Amino acid sequence: MTTEKSNINAWNVAAGSVKHGEKNSGLAKMIIKYAALPRRQRVTVSINKLNAYAKDNESIIVPGKVLAIGVPDRKYSICAIEYSGSALKKLKDAGCGIVSLQDMLKKDGVRIIV
């Protein structure tokens, strides 16, 4: 199992590899900013909030932790620094895709939910 620190390092490497002027370079800068925050200041997003803001088949980045409050009612691709154990299980059972940040930055129409 990966640790939170290794996840943050991987996020910084992936976001830092996007060059200025490339597709999603602004998104990468924002991700680096959120990943640099201390753990206490990082965002936590529940599955209920994802249900409220995400559309079906959308690509979502959560620059923090996803919590298992609620049940996913849509299928979406998601990337987060951390997932609670039960949130990860609920998302996988609902058919949501858990995607790496490198793959997410290659897509169009990616949204950050905080």
C-alpha positions in Angstrom: 0.0 0.0 0.0 1.3 3.4 -0.9 1.7 6.1 1.7 0.3 9.6 1.6 3.8 11.1 1.3 4.6 8.9 -1.7 1.3 9.9 -3.3 2.1 13.6 -2.9 5.6 13.1 -4.4 4.1 11.2 -7.3 1.5 14.0 -7.8 4.3 16.7 -7.8 6.3 14.7 -10.3 3.3 14.2 -12.6 2.1 17.7 -12.4 5.7 19.1 -12.7 6.2 17.2 -15.9 3.6 19.3 -17.7 5.4 22.1 -19.6 4.2 25.7 -19.7 1.9 26.2 -22.6 1.0 22.5 -22.9 -2.5 21.2 -22.5 -3.6 21.3 -18.8 -0.6 23.4 -17.7 -2.8 25.6 -15.6 -4.5 22.6 -14.1 -1.1 21.2 -13.2 -0.1 24.4 -11.4 -3.2 24.3 -9.4 -2.6 20.7 -8.4 0.9 21.5 -7.3 -0.5 24.3 -5.1 -3.1 22.1 -3.5 -0.7 19.1 -3.0 1.8 21.4 -1.2 -0.7 22.3 1.5 -0.3 20.7 4.9 -2.5 17.7 5.6 -4.8 19.7 8.0 -5.5 22.2 5.3 -6.0 19.8 2.5 -9.6 19.2 1.2 -11.8 16.3 2.1 -14.6 15.4 -0.3 -17.4 13.0 0.4 -19.0 10.8 -2.2 -22.2 12.8 -1.6 -20.4 16.0 -2.8 -19.1 14.1 -5.8 -22.7 13.0 -6.6 -23.8 16.7 -6.4 -21.1 18.2 -8.6 -19.9 15.4 -11.0 -21.7 14.4 -14.2 -21.8 11.0 -15.7 -18.5 9.9 -17.4 -16.7 13.0 -16.2 -13.0 13.2 -15.2 -12.5 14.5 -11.7 -9.4 15.4 -9.6 -9.7 15.7 -5.8 -6.5 17.3 -4.4 -7.1 15.7 -1.0 -9.0 12.8 0.5 -12.2 11.1 -0.7 -14.4 10.0 2.2 -17.1 7.3 2.1 -20.1 9.4 3.1 -22.8 8.4 0.6 -23.1 6.0 -2.3 -22.0 6.8 -5.9 -24.9 7.2 -8.2 -22.9 8.0 -11.3 -19.9 6.5 -13.1 -16.9 8.9 -13.4 -13.1 8.7 -13.5 -11.5 10.0 -10.3 -8.0 10.8 -9.1 -7.3 11.8 -5.5 -4.2 12.0 -3.2 -5.9 9.7 -0.8 -9.0 7.5 -0.4 -10.6 6.1 2.7 -10.7 2.3 2.5 -14.5 2.2 2.3 -14.7 5.0 -0.2 -12.3 3.2 -2.6 -14.4 0.0 -2.3 -17.7 1.9 -2.9 -16.2 3.7 -5.9 -14.9 0.5 -7.5 -18.2 -1.3 -6.8 -20.1 1.4 -8.5 -18.0 1.1 -11.6 -16.0 4.4 -11.2 -12.6 4.4 -12.6 -9.6 5.1 -10.3 -7.1 6.8 -12.5 -3.5 8.0 -12.0 -2.8 11.7 -12.2 -0.5 11.2 -15.2 -3.4 9.7 -17.2 -5.8 12.3 -15.9 -3.7 15.2 -17.1 -3.7 13.7 -20.7 -7.5 14.0 -20.8 -9.7 16.9 -21.9 -12.4 18.5 -19.7 -10.9 17.5 -16.3 -12.5 19.2 -13.3 -11.0 19.8 -9.8 -13.5 19.4 -7.0 -12.6 21.0 -3.6 
